Amino acid sequence: MIAGRRPPSWLVVILLLAYGGWFAYEMVTNPRPAFGDFWGTLWGRLVLGDLYVGLVLICAWIISRETNRLKAAAWCLGVLVLGNVATALYLLISCREGAAARVQTNLEPPTDAPRSA
């Protein structure tokens, strides 16, 4: 991490709110599921297959990071049900926890340290 720079967590929050708002709007204006037509096309099967492969990979990463298995299982359930909304929320929380851990353990390089080329 570059000294003086913070991760753009505000951007994740804005995107999370925008996506949540769009999702809520779609559920209110078009509550009937349209998966019948979507599942019937090759494109629909490929998109959903790609989505779930990505979600399973994210779950594997969460399981490898979390020491508490119950917490990992809860996050994986959230990711598999909510998709990228839960993934973005997990990344936001873990980035904040990681930044706090780096500050506590003094892993941040000193500001007067020579820069590597």
C-alpha positions as CSV (number, residue, x, y, z in Angstrom):
1,M,0.0,0.0,0.0
2,I,1.3,3.4,-0.9
3,A,1.9,5.6,2.1
4,G,-0.8,8.2,2.6
5,R,-3.3,6.3,0.4
6,R,-6.4,4.5,1.6
7,P,-8.2,1.7,-0.2
8,P,-11.2,3.2,-2.1
9,S,-13.8,1.7,0.3
10,W,-16.2,4.6,-0.5
11,L,-16.3,3.3,-4.1
12,V,-17.3,-0.2,-2.9
13,V,-20.1,1.3,-0.7
14,I,-21.4,3.5,-3.6
15,L,-21.4,0.5,-6.0
16,L,-23.0,-1.7,-3.4
17,L,-25.8,0.8,-2.7
18,A,-26.3,1.4,-6.5
19,Y,-26.6,-2.3,-7.2
20,G,-28.9,-2.9,-4.2
21,G,-31.1,-0.1,-5.3
22,W,-31.3,-1.4,-8.9
23,F,-32.0,-4.9,-7.6
24,A,-34.8,-3.6,-5.3
25,Y,-36.3,-1.5,-8.2
26,E,-36.3,-4.5,-10.5
27,M,-37.9,-6.8,-7.9
28,V,-40.7,-4.2,-7.3
29,T,-41.4,-3.4,-10.9
30,N,-41.0,-6.9,-12.3
31,P,-41.5,-9.5,-9.5
32,R,-42.1,-12.5,-11.7
33,P,-38.9,-14.5,-12.4
34,A,-37.9,-14.6,-16.0
35,F,-35.6,-17.6,-15.7
36,G,-37.8,-19.8,-17.9
37,D,-36.6,-18.0,-21.0
38,F,-33.1,-17.4,-19.6
39,W,-32.5,-21.1,-18.8
40,G,-33.6,-22.1,-22.3
41,T,-30.8,-20.3,-24.1
42,L,-27.2,-21.3,-24.4
43,W,-26.2,-17.8,-23.3
44,G,-28.2,-18.0,-20.2
45,R,-26.7,-21.3,-19.2
46,L,-23.2,-20.0,-19.8
47,V,-23.7,-16.8,-17.8
48,L,-25.2,-18.7,-14.8
49,G,-22.5,-21.3,-15.1
50,D,-19.8,-18.6,-15.1
51,L,-21.4,-16.8,-12.2
52,Y,-21.6,-19.9,-10.0
53,V,-18.0,-21.0,-10.8
54,G,-16.9,-17.6,-9.7
55,L,-19.0,-17.7,-6.6
56,V,-17.6,-21.1,-5.6
57,L,-14.1,-19.8,-6.1
58,I,-14.9,-16.9,-3.9
59,C,-16.3,-19.3,-1.3
60,A,-13.1,-21.4,-1.5
61,W,-11.0,-18.2,-0.9
62,I,-13.2,-17.2,2.1
63,I,-12.9,-20.7,3.6
64,S,-9.1,-20.5,3.2
65,R,-9.0,-17.0,4.9
66,E,-11.4,-17.4,7.8
67,T,-10.3,-19.3,10.9
68,N,-13.9,-19.5,12.3
69,R,-15.6,-22.2,10.2
70,L,-19.1,-21.0,11.2
71,K,-18.3,-17.5,10.0
72,A,-16.9,-18.9,6.8
73,A,-20.0,-21.0,6.2
74,A,-22.3,-18.0,6.9
75,W,-20.3,-15.8,4.4
76,C,-20.4,-18.6,1.8
77,L,-24.2,-19.0,2.2
78,G,-24.5,-15.2,1.8
79,V,-22.3,-15.3,-1.3
80,L,-24.3,-18.1,-2.9
81,V,-27.7,-16.5,-2.1
82,L,-26.9,-12.8,-2.7
83,G,-24.0,-13.1,-5.2
84,N,-21.8,-10.2,-5.9
85,V,-23.5,-8.0,-3.3
86,A,-22.2,-10.3,-0.5
87,T,-18.8,-10.7,-2.2
88,A,-18.4,-6.9,-2.3
89,L,-19.5,-6.6,1.3
90,Y,-17.0,-9.3,2.4
91,L,-14.2,-7.6,0.5
92,L,-15.0,-4.3,2.1
93,I,-15.0,-5.7,5.6
94,S,-11.9,-7.8,5.1
95,C,-10.0,-4.8,3.5
96,R,-10.8,-2.7,6.6
97,E,-9.8,-5.5,9.0
98,G,-6.6,-6.1,7.0
99,A,-5.7,-2.4,7.1
100,A,-6.4,-2.3,10.9
101,A,-4.2,-5.4,11.4
102,R,-1.3,-3.9,9.4
103,V,-1.5,-0.7,11.5
104,Q,-1.6,-2.7,14.8
105,T,1.3,-4.9,13.9
106,N,3.3,-2.1,12.4
107,L,3.6,-3.7,9.0
108,E,3.3,-0.5,7.2
109,P,6.7,0.6,5.7
110,P,8.0,3.8,7.2
111,T,7.5,6.9,5.1
112,D,11.2,7.6,4.9
113,A,12.0,4.0,3.6
114,P,13.8,3.9,0.3
115,R,11.5,3.0,-2.6
116,S,12.1,-0.1,-4.5
117,A,12.6,0.2,-8.3
